Amino acid sequence: MRRGPMYRVIYDDIVGQIRSGALAPNAQLPGEHDLARQYGVSRMTVRQALDVLGSDEFVVRKQGSGTFVSDLARRGRRFNRLRSFAAELAGAEEKVGSRVIRSEVAEAPADVAERLGVAEGDPINRLTRVRTVGEKPAALQDAWIPYAVAPGLVREPLVEGSLYRTLTERYGVELQYADQALTAAILDAEQAKLLESEAGSPVLAGERLTHSASGVVEFTYGWTLPGFPLLLRIDAE
């Protein structure tokens, strides 16, 4: 089973320590040399992991002093890169989980078929989940994956609850990028019931089309409650 690039392994481990409280706000991380020895990698790999941690505001690198855990981390979904819902919320103190509402092979409806480049009525995997933070609903996601991309997807549990990890590790999908559209909306009665909210409540609605090296592999409708803002870092040109 692949673990992904080593800089990502280091990133996930340090984020996990921050989430668990093992690394408190303002705590100093070991130096690059010590981290390289600890993880058995080059300093360049450590530097890459620290760069990503810094861009996601988990750490602050102070010239001449070292690297410290940031005290500015906010609860929210980080959209800097393509990642799973749990990874988007990395740093949240509460446990991130899922409740599966639907997991089936269905016939592709016209709107989904058009986005995924399949024929209307073709067999397609459909996975609908309520994503939870601290056991409370945070978002509703309705994902559609071409059957040919992941033939047994709905017959087995996801790898550690992650659709992206499952596609990558079980089916060898090389994720590259996603096109994401976001807009303000209100919850209908069914959505509100699943999210334990009132019908007509405001929500951030999104559509995501995910691409791999060989083509489109996922289309997802999503609805995120206002308590979980989407966090972006925007660099100057």
PyMOL commands that set and color helices and strands:
alter all, ss='L'
color gray80, all
select helices_A, chain A and resi 6-20+32-39+43-55+85-88+110-116+153-155+163-169+189-194
alter helices_A, ss='H'
color red, helices_A
select strands_A, chain A and resi 59-62+66-69+77-78+96-107+123-133+136-146+175-186+202-212+215-224+230-231
alter strands_A, ss='S'
color yellow, strands_A
deselect
rebuild
show_as cartoon
